[in-house]
Amino acid sequence: MAELDNLDERVTGLFDGYVVRKDLAQKFRGSYPVPTYVAEFLIGRYCATTDDEEIKEGLEIVQRQLQERIVRAGEQELFKARA
């Protein structure tokens, strides 16, 4: 995880729950066919903390949600059959 300096710590304290770490959003770029702001929204919702354990759990939730809800190329027929 990225090291947070004094300013980062103060900002995350003042805007608790509103800070999105861009380095976490980069993990999902290219992996799922969604705009970057979708991944950033989910990361902001589940990973807006400085605690590494909570961030790890939040990233697992974000990845699970993207896997369950995103239709990748070639999987359209599978989703049609499920519906």
Beta strands, then each sheet from edge to edge (+ up, - down):
end
